[in-house]
Amino acid sequence: MSSPANRLRLVKTLHTIAWAFLAACVVAIPLFVLQDKLRWAFVAIAIVGIEVAVLAANSFRCPLTDVAARYTSDRAANFDIYLPEWLARQNKLIFGSLYVVGILFALAAWRGLLP
């Protein structure tokens, strides 16, 4: 059986992969809009929207945070993910803001409000 430290590493790795995918979706939204690929922008918006729904259903905590907490008493902002502590602490503010701006940008393009 694997040790708690190994299990924590696995959860942190999975959490980091999931975070990277979702962060890439957020960053891709305005890039898709600029390339006039609105369908892909709305796909990325929907993917992140599903994650937002999961977070909302879990008191705005990632379910993987709860899994990681089983294997350590550490509660630093990045105890459950391989990110710098400042980024883990500000993650929702940074990527939430970028997500909302991306949605507004995509909606403006869809409505023909962009050149």
Secondary structure, DSSP 8 states (H G I E B T S, - for coil): ---HHHHHHHHHHHHHHHHHHHHHHHHHHHHHHHTT-HHHHHHHHHHHHHHHHHHHHTTT--HHHHHHHTT----STTTTSSS-HHHHHHHHHHHHHHHHHHHHHHHHHHTT---
